[in-house]
């Protein structure tokens, strides 16, 4: 396959539709988890772990 043909396939909008959609979904989820709630319910797990508990 020639380089020109390969480049034309990469420039097709259909090639980038799924990665773009997944990126938007991940960005929305991260924004919702980090930005919307400022209380402890927004934390994953929601419990405090001591330094000793991490090493065991």
C-alpha distance matrix in Angstrom:
0.0 3.7 6.6 8.4 6.7 6.9 10.4 11.4 11.2 13.3 15.7 16.6 20.2 19.8 17.7 20.7 23.5 24.3 24.2 26.3 28.7 29.2 29.8 32.5 34.1 34.4 35.8 38.4 39.5 39.9 41.8 44.0 44.7 45.4 46.6 48.6 51.2 53.2 55.4 55.0 53.6 50.3 49.9 47.9 50.6 53.4 55.4 56.3 55.6 57.7 56.5 58.2 56.4 53.0 53.5 54.9
3.7 0.0 3.8 5.4 5.4 6.4 8.8 10.2 11.2 12.9 14.7 16.2 19.9 20.3 18.3 20.9 24.0 25.2 24.8 26.5 29.2 29.9 30.1 32.7 34.7 34.9 35.9 38.6 40.0 40.2 41.9 44.3 45.2 45.6 46.6 48.7 51.4 53.3 55.7 55.5 54.3 50.8 50.5 48.8 51.6 54.2 56.3 57.0 56.5 58.5 57.2 59.0 57.5 53.9 54.6 56.2
6.6 3.8 0.0 3.8 5.5 5.0 6.1 8.6 10.0 10.7 12.4 14.6 18.2 19.1 16.7 18.8 22.2 23.5 22.6 24.1 27.2 27.8 27.7 30.2 32.4 32.5 33.3 36.1 37.6 37.5 39.1 41.7 42.6 42.8 43.7 46.0 48.7 50.5 52.9 52.8 51.7 48.2 47.9 46.4 49.3 51.8 53.8 54.5 54.0 55.9 54.6 56.6 55.1 51.5 52.3 54.0
8.4 5.4 3.8 0.0 3.8 5.4 5.1 6.2 8.8 10.0 10.7 12.7 16.4 17.7 16.0 18.1 21.2 23.1 22.6 23.6 26.6 27.8 27.6 29.7 32.2 32.6 33.2 35.8 37.6 37.7 39.0 41.6 42.8 43.0 43.6 45.7 48.7 50.6 53.2 53.3 52.1 48.6 48.5 47.2 50.3 52.6 54.9 55.6 55.4 57.5 56.3 58.5 56.9 53.4 54.3 56.1
6.7 5.4 5.5 3.8 0.0 3.8 5.4 5.1 6.4 8.9 10.0 11.1 14.9 15.5 13.9 16.6 19.5 21.1 21.1 22.5 25.1 26.3 26.6 28.7 30.9 31.5 32.4 34.8 36.5 37.0 38.4 40.7 41.9 42.5 43.2 45.1 48.0 50.1 52.5 52.5 51.1 47.7 47.7 46.2 49.2 51.7 54.0 55.0 54.8 57.0 56.0 58.0 56.3 52.8 53.9 55.4
6.9 6.4 5.0 5.4 3.8 0.0 3.8 5.5 5.3 6.5 8.9 10.4 13.9 14.3 11.9 14.4 17.6 18.8 18.4 20.1 22.8 23.6 23.8 26.3 28.3 28.6 29.7 32.3 33.7 34.0 35.6 38.0 39.0 39.5 40.4 42.4 45.2 47.2 49.6 49.4 48.1 44.7 44.5 42.9 45.9 48.4 50.6 51.5 51.2 53.4 52.3 54.3 52.6 49.2 50.1 51.7
10.4 8.8 6.1 5.1 5.4 3.8 0.0 3.8 5.4 5.2 6.3 8.9 12.3 13.6 11.5 13.2 16.6 18.3 17.6 18.6 21.7 22.7 22.5 24.7 27.2 27.5 28.1 30.7 32.5 32.6 33.9 36.5 37.7 37.9 38.6 40.7 43.6 45.5 48.1 48.2 47.0 43.5 43.5 42.1 45.3 47.6 49.9 50.7 50.6 52.8 51.7 53.9 52.3 48.8 50.0 51.7
11.4 10.2 8.6 6.2 5.1 5.5 3.8 0.0 3.8 5.4 5.2 6.6 10.3 11.6 10.5 12.6 15.4 17.7 17.6 18.3 21.1 22.7 22.7 24.5 27.0 27.8 28.4 30.7 32.6 33.2 34.3 36.6 38.1 38.6 39.0 40.8 43.9 46.0 48.6 48.9 47.5 44.0 44.3 43.0 46.2 48.5 51.0 52.0 52.1 54.5 53.7 55.9 54.1 50.8 52.1 53.7
11.2 11.2 10.0 8.8 6.4 5.3 5.4 3.8 0.0 3.8 5.5 5.4 9.0 9.2 7.5 10.4 13.1 14.8 15.1 16.3 18.7 20.1 20.6 22.6 24.6 25.5 26.5 28.7 30.4 31.1 32.5 34.7 36.0 36.8 37.4 39.1 42.0 44.3 46.7 46.8 45.2 41.8 42.0 40.5 43.6 46.0 48.5 49.7 49.8 52.2 51.5 53.6 51.7 48.4 49.7 51.2
13.3 12.9 10.7 10.0 8.9 6.5 5.2 5.4 3.8 0.0 3.8 5.5 8.2 9.1 6.5 8.1 11.5 13.2 12.6 13.7 16.6 17.7 17.8 19.9 22.2 22.8 23.5 26.0 27.7 28.1 29.5 31.9 33.1 33.6 34.3 36.2 39.1 41.2 43.7 43.8 42.4 38.9 39.1 37.7 40.8 43.2 45.6 46.7 46.7 49.1 48.3 50.5 48.7 45.4 46.7 48.4
15.7 14.7 12.4 10.7 10.0 8.9 6.3 5.2 5.5 3.8 0.0 3.8 6.3 8.7 7.5 8.3 11.3 13.9 13.5 13.6 16.6 18.4 18.1 19.7 22.3 23.3 23.5 25.8 27.9 28.4 29.3 31.8 33.4 33.7 34.0 35.8 38.9 41.1 43.8 44.2 42.8 39.3 39.7 38.7 42.0 44.1 46.7 47.8 48.1 50.5 49.9 52.3 50.5 47.2 48.8 50.5
16.6 16.2 14.6 12.7 11.1 10.4 8.9 6.6 5.4 5.5 3.8 0.0 3.8 5.5 5.6 7.4 9.4 12.2 12.9 13.0 15.2 17.4 17.8 19.1 21.4 22.8 23.4 25.2 27.4 28.3 29.2 31.3 33.1 33.9 34.1 35.5 38.7 41.1 43.6 44.0 42.4 39.0 39.6 38.5 41.7 43.9 46.7 48.1 48.5 51.1 50.7 53.0 51.0 47.9 49.6 51.1
20.2 19.9 18.2 16.4 14.9 13.9 12.3 10.3 9.0 8.2 6.3 3.8 0.0 3.8 5.4 5.5 6.4 9.8 10.8 10.1 12.1 14.8 15.2 15.9 18.3 20.1 20.5 22.0 24.3 25.5 26.1 28.1 30.1 30.9 31.0 32.2 35.4 38.0 40.5 41.1 39.3 36.0 36.9 35.9 39.2 41.2 44.2 45.7 46.4 49.1 48.9 51.4 49.3 46.2 48.2 49.7
19.8 20.3 19.1 17.7 15.5 14.3 13.6 11.6 9.2 9.1 8.7 5.5 3.8 0.0 3.8 5.4 5.2 7.8 9.9 10.1 11.3 13.6 15.0 15.9 17.5 19.5 20.6 21.9 23.7 25.3 26.3 27.9 29.7 31.0 31.3 32.4 35.4 38.1 40.4 40.7 38.7 35.5 36.3 35.0 38.1 40.4 43.3 45.0 45.6 48.5 48.4 50.6 48.3 45.4 47.3 48.5
17.7 18.3 16.7 16.0 13.9 11.9 11.5 10.5 7.5 6.5 7.5 5.6 5.4 3.8 0.0 3.8 5.8 7.3 8.2 9.5 11.4 12.9 13.9 15.7 17.4 18.6 19.9 21.8 23.3 24.5 25.9 27.7 29.1 30.2 30.9 32.3 35.1 37.7 39.9 40.0 38.2 34.9 35.3 33.9 36.9 39.3 42.0 43.5 43.8 46.6 46.2 48.4 46.2 43.1 44.8 46.1
20.7 20.9 18.8 18.1 16.6 14.4 13.2 12.6 10.4 8.1 8.3 7.4 5.5 5.4 3.8 0.0 3.8 5.8 5.6 6.0 8.5 10.2 10.6 12.3 14.4 15.6 16.4 18.4 20.2 21.2 22.4 24.4 25.9 26.8 27.4 28.9 31.8 34.2 36.6 36.8 35.2 31.8 32.3 31.1 34.4 36.5 39.3 40.8 41.2 44.0 43.7 46.0 43.9 40.9 42.8 44.2
23.5 24.0 22.2 21.2 19.5 17.6 16.6 15.4 13.1 11.5 11.3 9.4 6.4 5.2 5.8 3.8 0.0 3.8 5.7 5.3 6.1 8.7 10.0 10.7 12.4 14.4 15.5 16.7 18.6 20.2 21.2 22.7 24.6 25.9 26.2 27.3 30.2 32.9 35.2 35.5 33.5 30.3 31.2 30.1 33.3 35.4 38.4 40.1 40.8 43.8 43.9 46.2 43.9 41.0 43.1 44.4
24.3 25.2 23.5 23.1 21.1 18.8 18.3 17.7 14.8 13.2 13.9 12.2 9.8 7.8 7.3 5.8 3.8 0.0 3.8 5.4 5.1 6.2 8.5 9.9 10.6 12.3 14.2 15.5 16.6 18.4 20.0 21.2 22.6 24.3 25.1 26.1 28.7 31.5 33.4 33.4 31.3 28.2 28.9 27.4 30.4 32.8 35.7 37.5 38.0 41.0 41.1 43.3 40.8 38.0 40.1 41.2
24.2 24.8 22.6 22.6 21.1 18.4 17.6 17.6 15.1 12.6 13.5 12.9 10.8 9.9 8.2 5.6 5.7 3.8 0.0 3.8 5.5 5.2 6.1 8.7 10.0 10.6 12.2 14.3 15.5 16.4 18.2 20.0 21.1 22.3 23.3 24.8 27.4 29.8 31.9 31.9 30.1 26.8 27.2 25.7 28.9 31.2 33.9 35.4 35.9 38.7 38.5 40.8 38.6 35.6 37.6 38.9
26.3 26.5 24.1 23.6 22.5 20.1 18.6 18.3 16.3 13.7 13.6 13.0 10.1 10.1 9.5 6.0 5.3 5.4 3.8 0.0 3.8 5.5 5.1 6.3 8.7 10.0 10.6 12.4 14.4 15.4 16.5 18.4 20.1 21.0 21.5 22.9 25.8 28.3 30.7 31.1 29.4 26.0 26.8 25.8 29.2 31.2 34.1 35.6 36.4 39.3 39.3 41.8 39.6 36.8 39.0 40.5
28.7 29.2 27.2 26.6 25.1 22.8 21.7 21.1 18.7 16.6 16.6 15.2 12.1 11.3 11.4 8.5 6.1 5.1 5.5 3.8 0.0 3.8 5.4 5.2 6.3 8.7 9.9 10.8 12.5 14.4 15.5 16.7 18.6 20.1 20.5 21.4 24.2 27.0 29.2 29.5 27.5 24.3 25.3 24.3 27.6 29.6 32.7 34.5 35.5 38.6 39.0 41.4 39.0 36.3 38.8 40.0
29.2 29.9 27.8 27.8 26.3 23.6 22.7 22.7 20.1 17.7 18.4 17.4 14.8 13.6 12.9 10.2 8.7 6.2 5.2 5.5 3.8 0.0 3.8 5.4 5.1 6.2 8.5 9.9 10.6 12.3 14.2 15.4 16.5 18.2 19.3 20.4 22.8 25.5 27.4 27.3 25.3 22.2 22.8 21.4 24.6 26.8 29.7 31.5 32.3 35.3 35.6 37.9 35.4 32.8 35.1 36.3
29.8 30.1 27.7 27.6 26.6 23.8 22.5 22.7 20.6 17.8 18.1 17.8 15.2 15.0 13.9 10.6 10.0 8.5 6.1 5.1 5.4 3.8 0.0 3.8 5.5 5.2 6.1 8.6 10.0 10.6 12.2 14.2 15.4 16.3 17.2 18.8 21.5 23.8 26.1 26.3 24.7 21.3 21.8 20.9 24.3 26.2 29.1 30.5 31.4 34.2 34.4 36.9 34.8 32.0 34.3 35.9
32.5 32.7 30.2 29.7 28.7 26.3 24.7 24.5 22.6 19.9 19.7 19.1 15.9 15.9 15.7 12.3 10.7 9.9 8.7 6.3 5.2 5.4 3.8 0.0 3.8 5.5 5.1 6.2 8.7 9.9 10.5 12.2 14.3 15.3 15.5 16.7 19.6 22.3 24.7 25.3 23.6 20.2 21.4 20.9 24.5 26.0 29.2 30.8 32.1 35.1 35.6 38.2 36.0 33.5 36.1 37.6
34.1 34.7 32.4 32.2 30.9 28.3 27.2 27.0 24.6 22.2 22.3 21.4 18.3 17.5 17.4 14.4 12.4 10.6 10.0 8.7 6.3 5.1 5.5 3.8 0.0 3.8 5.5 5.2 6.3 8.7 9.9 10.6 12.4 14.3 15.0 15.6 18.2 21.1 23.0 23.3 21.2 18.0 19.2 18.4 21.7 23.5 26.7 28.7 30.0 33.2 33.9 36.4 33.9 31.6 34.3 35.5
34.4 34.9 32.5 32.6 31.5 28.6 27.5 27.8 25.5 22.8 23.3 22.8 20.1 19.5 18.6 15.6 14.4 12.3 10.6 10.0 8.7 6.2 5.2 5.5 3.8 0.0 3.8 5.5 5.2 6.1 8.5 9.9 10.6 12.1 13.5 14.9 17.0 19.5 21.4 21.3 19.7 16.3 16.9 15.9 19.4 21.2 24.2 25.9 26.9 30.0 30.5 33.0 30.7 28.2 30.9 32.2
35.8 35.9 33.3 33.2 32.4 29.7 28.1 28.4 26.5 23.5 23.5 23.4 20.5 20.6 19.9 16.4 15.5 14.2 12.2 10.6 9.9 8.5 6.1 5.1 5.5 3.8 0.0 3.8 5.5 5.2 6.1 8.5 9.9 10.5 11.1 12.8 15.6 17.8 20.3 20.8 19.5 15.9 16.9 16.7 20.4 21.6 24.8 26.2 27.5 30.4 30.9 33.8 31.7 29.2 32.0 33.7
38.4 38.6 36.1 35.8 34.8 32.3 30.7 30.7 28.7 26.0 25.8 25.2 22.0 21.9 21.8 18.4 16.7 15.5 14.3 12.4 10.8 9.9 8.6 6.2 5.2 5.5 3.8 0.0 3.8 5.5 5.1 6.1 8.6 10.0 10.0 10.6 13.5 16.3 18.6 19.5 17.7 14.4 16.1 16.2 19.8 20.8 24.3 26.1 27.8 31.0 31.9 34.7 32.4 30.3 33.4 34.8
39.5 40.0 37.6 37.6 36.5 33.7 32.5 32.6 30.4 27.7 27.9 27.4 24.3 23.7 23.3 20.2 18.6 16.6 15.5 14.4 12.5 10.6 10.0 8.7 6.3 5.2 5.5 3.8 0.0 3.8 5.4 5.1 6.1 8.6 9.8 10.3 12.3 15.1 16.8 17.0 15.0 11.8 13.1 12.8 16.3 17.6 21.0 23.0 24.6 27.9 29.0 31.5 29.1 27.1 30.2 31.4
39.9 40.2 37.5 37.7 37.0 34.0 32.6 33.2 31.1 28.1 28.4 28.3 25.5 25.3 24.5 21.2 20.2 18.4 16.4 15.4 14.4 12.3 10.6 9.9 8.7 6.1 5.2 5.5 3.8 0.0 3.8 5.4 5.1 6.0 7.8 9.7 11.5 13.5 15.6 15.8 14.6 10.9 11.7 11.7 15.5 16.5 19.6 21.1 22.7 25.7 26.5 29.3 27.2 25.0 28.1 29.6
41.8 41.9 39.1 39.0 38.4 35.6 33.9 34.3 32.5 29.5 29.3 29.2 26.1 26.3 25.9 22.4 21.2 20.0 18.2 16.5 15.5 14.2 12.2 10.5 9.9 8.5 6.1 5.1 5.4 3.8 0.0 3.8 5.5 5.3 5.1 6.9 9.7 11.9 14.5 15.6 14.6 11.0 12.7 13.7 17.5 17.7 21.1 22.4 24.5 27.4 28.4 31.4 29.5 27.5 30.7 32.4
44.0 44.3 41.7 41.6 40.7 38.0 36.5 36.6 34.7 31.9 31.8 31.3 28.1 27.9 27.7 24.4 22.7 21.2 20.0 18.4 16.7 15.4 14.2 12.2 10.6 9.9 8.5 6.1 5.1 5.4 3.8 0.0 3.8 5.7 5.6 5.3 7.5 10.6 12.6 13.7 12.0 8.7 11.1 12.2 15.7 15.9 19.5 21.4 23.7 26.9 28.4 31.2 29.0 27.4 30.8 32.1
44.7 45.2 42.6 42.8 41.9 39.0 37.7 38.1 36.0 33.1 33.4 33.1 30.1 29.7 29.1 25.9 24.6 22.6 21.1 20.1 18.6 16.5 15.4 14.3 12.4 10.6 9.9 8.6 6.1 5.1 5.5 3.8 0.0 3.8 6.1 6.6 7.0 9.4 10.8 11.0 9.6 6.0 7.6 8.6 12.2 12.4 15.9 17.8 20.0 23.2 24.6 27.4 25.2 23.6 27.0 28.3
45.4 45.6 42.8 43.0 42.5 39.5 37.9 38.6 36.8 33.6 33.7 33.9 30.9 31.0 30.2 26.8 25.9 24.3 22.3 21.0 20.1 18.2 16.3 15.3 14.3 12.1 10.5 10.0 8.6 6.0 5.3 5.7 3.8 0.0 3.8 6.2 6.8 7.9 10.3 11.0 10.8 7.1 8.1 10.0 13.6 13.2 16.4 17.5 19.7 22.5 23.7 26.8 25.1 23.3 26.7 28.4
46.6 46.6 43.7 43.6 43.2 40.4 38.6 39.0 37.4 34.3 34.0 34.1 31.0 31.3 30.9 27.4 26.2 25.1 23.3 21.5 20.5 19.3 17.2 15.5 15.0 13.5 11.1 10.0 9.8 7.8 5.1 5.6 6.1 3.8 0.0 3.8 6.0 7.2 10.5 12.4 12.2 8.9 11.0 13.3 16.8 15.9 19.2 20.2 22.8 25.4 26.7 30.0 28.4 26.7 30.2 32.0
48.6 48.7 46.0 45.7 45.1 42.4 40.7 40.8 39.1 36.2 35.8 35.5 32.2 32.4 32.3 28.9 27.3 26.1 24.8 22.9 21.4 20.4 18.8 16.7 15.6 14.9 12.8 10.6 10.3 9.7 6.9 5.3 6.6 6.2 3.8 0.0 3.8 6.6 9.3 11.7 10.8 8.1 11.2 13.7 16.8 15.8 19.3 20.9 23.7 26.6 28.4 31.4 29.6 28.3 31.9 33.4
51.2 51.4 48.7 48.7 48.0 45.2 43.6 43.9 42.0 39.1 38.9 38.7 35.4 35.4 35.1 31.8 30.2 28.7 27.4 25.8 24.2 22.8 21.5 19.6 18.2 17.0 15.6 13.5 12.3 11.5 9.7 7.5 7.0 6.8 6.0 3.8 0.0 3.8 5.6 8.0 7.4 5.4 8.8 11.8 14.3 12.7 16.1 17.8 20.9 23.8 25.9 28.8 27.0 26.1 29.8 31.1
53.2 53.3 50.5 50.6 50.1 47.2 45.5 46.0 44.3 41.2 41.1 41.1 38.0 38.1 37.7 34.2 32.9 31.5 29.8 28.3 27.0 25.5 23.8 22.3 21.1 19.5 17.8 16.3 15.1 13.5 11.9 10.6 9.4 7.9 7.2 6.6 3.8 0.0 3.8 6.8 8.0 6.6 8.8 12.4 14.6 12.3 15.2 16.1 19.4 21.9 24.0 27.1 25.6 24.9 28.6 30.1
55.4 55.7 52.9 53.2 52.5 49.6 48.1 48.6 46.7 43.7 43.8 43.6 40.5 40.4 39.9 36.6 35.2 33.4 31.9 30.7 29.2 27.4 26.1 24.7 23.0 21.4 20.3 18.6 16.8 15.6 14.5 12.6 10.8 10.3 10.5 9.3 5.6 3.8 0.0 3.8 5.5 6.0 7.8 11.4 12.7 9.8 12.6 13.9 17.5 20.1 22.6 25.4 23.8 23.5 27.3 28.4
55.0 55.5 52.8 53.3 52.5 49.4 48.2 48.9 46.8 43.8 44.2 44.0 41.1 40.7 40.0 36.8 35.5 33.4 31.9 31.1 29.5 27.3 26.3 25.3 23.3 21.3 20.8 19.5 17.0 15.8 15.6 13.7 11.0 11.0 12.4 11.7 8.0 6.8 3.8 0.0 3.8 5.3 5.5 8.8 9.3 6.1 8.8 10.5 14.0 16.9 19.6 22.1 20.3 20.2 24.0 24.9
53.6 54.3 51.7 52.1 51.1 48.1 47.0 47.5 45.2 42.4 42.8 42.4 39.3 38.7 38.2 35.2 33.5 31.3 30.1 29.4 27.5 25.3 24.7 23.6 21.2 19.7 19.5 17.7 15.0 14.6 14.6 12.0 9.6 10.8 12.2 10.8 7.4 8.0 5.5 3.8 0.0 3.8 5.5 7.9 8.6 6.5 10.0 12.6 15.9 19.2 21.9 24.2 21.8 21.7 25.5 26.0
50.3 50.8 48.2 48.6 47.7 44.7 43.5 44.0 41.8 38.9 39.3 39.0 36.0 35.5 34.9 31.8 30.3 28.2 26.8 26.0 24.3 22.2 21.3 20.2 18.0 16.3 15.9 14.4 11.8 10.9 11.0 8.7 6.0 7.1 8.9 8.1 5.4 6.6 6.0 5.3 3.8 0.0 3.8 6.6 9.0 7.7 11.4 13.6 16.5 19.7 21.9 24.5 22.3 21.5 25.2 26.2
49.9 50.5 47.9 48.5 47.7 44.5 43.5 44.3 42.0 39.1 39.7 39.6 36.9 36.3 35.3 32.3 31.2 28.9 27.2 26.8 25.3 22.8 21.8 21.4 19.2 16.9 16.9 16.1 13.1 11.7 12.7 11.1 7.6 8.1 11.0 11.2 8.8 8.8 7.8 5.5 5.5 3.8 0.0 3.8 6.1 5.1 8.5 10.3 12.9 16.2 18.3 20.8 18.6 17.7 21.4 22.5
47.9 48.8 46.4 47.2 46.2 42.9 42.1 43.0 40.5 37.7 38.7 38.5 35.9 35.0 33.9 31.1 30.1 27.4 25.7 25.8 24.3 21.4 20.9 20.9 18.4 15.9 16.7 16.2 12.8 11.7 13.7 12.2 8.6 10.0 13.3 13.7 11.8 12.4 11.4 8.8 7.9 6.6 3.8 0.0 3.8 5.5 8.4 10.7 12.4 16.0 17.8 20.0 17.3 16.1 19.7 20.4
50.6 51.6 49.3 50.3 49.2 45.9 45.3 46.2 43.6 40.8 42.0 41.7 39.2 38.1 36.9 34.4 33.3 30.4 28.9 29.2 27.6 24.6 24.3 24.5 21.7 19.4 20.4 19.8 16.3 15.5 17.5 15.7 12.2 13.6 16.8 16.8 14.3 14.6 12.7 9.3 8.6 9.0 6.1 3.8 0.0 3.8 5.6 8.6 10.1 13.9 16.2 17.8 14.8 14.4 18.0 18.2
53.4 54.2 51.8 52.6 51.7 48.4 47.6 48.5 46.0 43.2 44.1 43.9 41.2 40.4 39.3 36.5 35.4 32.8 31.2 31.2 29.6 26.8 26.2 26.0 23.5 21.2 21.6 20.8 17.6 16.5 17.7 15.9 12.4 13.2 15.9 15.8 12.7 12.3 9.8 6.1 6.5 7.7 5.1 5.5 3.8 0.0 3.8 6.9 9.7 13.2 16.0 17.9 15.4 15.4 19.2 19.6
55.4 56.3 53.8 54.9 54.0 50.6 49.9 51.0 48.5 45.6 46.7 46.7 44.2 43.3 42.0 39.3 38.4 35.7 33.9 34.1 32.7 29.7 29.1 29.2 26.7 24.2 24.8 24.3 21.0 19.6 21.1 19.5 15.9 16.4 19.2 19.3 16.1 15.2 12.6 8.8 10.0 11.4 8.5 8.4 5.6 3.8 0.0 3.8 6.4 9.9 13.0 14.6 12.1 12.8 16.5 16.7
56.3 57.0 54.5 55.6 55.0 51.5 50.7 52.0 49.7 46.7 47.8 48.1 45.7 45.0 43.5 40.8 40.1 37.5 35.4 35.6 34.5 31.5 30.5 30.8 28.7 25.9 26.2 26.1 23.0 21.1 22.4 21.4 17.8 17.5 20.2 20.9 17.8 16.1 13.9 10.5 12.6 13.6 10.3 10.7 8.6 6.9 3.8 0.0 3.8 6.6 9.8 11.8 10.1 10.8 14.4 15.2
55.6 56.5 54.0 55.4 54.8 51.2 50.6 52.1 49.8 46.7 48.1 48.5 46.4 45.6 43.8 41.2 40.8 38.0 35.9 36.4 35.5 32.3 31.4 32.1 30.0 26.9 27.5 27.8 24.6 22.7 24.5 23.7 20.0 19.7 22.8 23.7 20.9 19.4 17.5 14.0 15.9 16.5 12.9 12.4 10.1 9.7 6.4 3.8 0.0 3.8 6.7 8.3 6.3 7.1 10.6 11.4
57.7 58.5 55.9 57.5 57.0 53.4 52.8 54.5 52.2 49.1 50.5 51.1 49.1 48.5 46.6 44.0 43.8 41.0 38.7 39.3 38.6 35.3 34.2 35.1 33.2 30.0 30.4 31.0 27.9 25.7 27.4 26.9 23.2 22.5 25.4 26.6 23.8 21.9 20.1 16.9 19.2 19.7 16.2 16.0 13.9 13.2 9.9 6.6 3.8 0.0 3.8 5.5 5.4 6.8 9.5 10.7
56.5 57.2 54.6 56.3 56.0 52.3 51.7 53.7 51.5 48.3 49.9 50.7 48.9 48.4 46.2 43.7 43.9 41.1 38.5 39.3 39.0 35.6 34.4 35.6 33.9 30.5 30.9 31.9 29.0 26.5 28.4 28.4 24.6 23.7 26.7 28.4 25.9 24.0 22.6 19.6 21.9 21.9 18.3 17.8 16.2 16.0 13.0 9.8 6.7 3.8 0.0 3.8 5.5 5.4 7.1 9.4
58.2 59.0 56.6 58.5 58.0 54.3 53.9 55.9 53.6 50.5 52.3 53.0 51.4 50.6 48.4 46.0 46.2 43.3 40.8 41.8 41.4 37.9 36.9 38.2 36.4 33.0 33.8 34.7 31.5 29.3 31.4 31.2 27.4 26.8 30.0 31.4 28.8 27.1 25.4 22.1 24.2 24.5 20.8 20.0 17.8 17.9 14.6 11.8 8.3 5.5 3.8 0.0 3.8 5.5 5.7 6.9
56.4 57.5 55.1 56.9 56.3 52.6 52.3 54.1 51.7 48.7 50.5 51.0 49.3 48.3 46.2 43.9 43.9 40.8 38.6 39.6 39.0 35.4 34.8 36.0 33.9 30.7 31.7 32.4 29.1 27.2 29.5 29.0 25.2 25.1 28.4 29.6 27.0 25.6 23.8 20.3 21.8 22.3 18.6 17.3 14.8 15.4 12.1 10.1 6.3 5.4 5.5 3.8 0.0 3.8 5.6 5.5
53.0 53.9 51.5 53.4 52.8 49.2 48.8 50.8 48.4 45.4 47.2 47.9 46.2 45.4 43.1 40.9 41.0 38.0 35.6 36.8 36.3 32.8 32.0 33.5 31.6 28.2 29.2 30.3 27.1 25.0 27.5 27.4 23.6 23.3 26.7 28.3 26.1 24.9 23.5 20.2 21.7 21.5 17.7 16.1 14.4 15.4 12.8 10.8 7.1 6.8 5.4 5.5 3.8 0.0 3.8 5.7
53.5 54.6 52.3 54.3 53.9 50.1 50.0 52.1 49.7 46.7 48.8 49.6 48.2 47.3 44.8 42.8 43.1 40.1 37.6 39.0 38.8 35.1 34.3 36.1 34.3 30.9 32.0 33.4 30.2 28.1 30.7 30.8 27.0 26.7 30.2 31.9 29.8 28.6 27.3 24.0 25.5 25.2 21.4 19.7 18.0 19.2 16.5 14.4 10.6 9.5 7.1 5.7 5.6 3.8 0.0 3.8
54.9 56.2 54.0 56.1 55.4 51.7 51.7 53.7 51.2 48.4 50.5 51.1 49.7 48.5 46.1 44.2 44.4 41.2 38.9 40.5 40.0 36.3 35.9 37.6 35.5 32.2 33.7 34.8 31.4 29.6 32.4 32.1 28.3 28.4 32.0 33.4 31.1 30.1 28.4 24.9 26.0 26.2 22.5 20.4 18.2 19.6 16.7 15.2 11.4 10.7 9.4 6.9 5.5 5.7 3.8 0.0
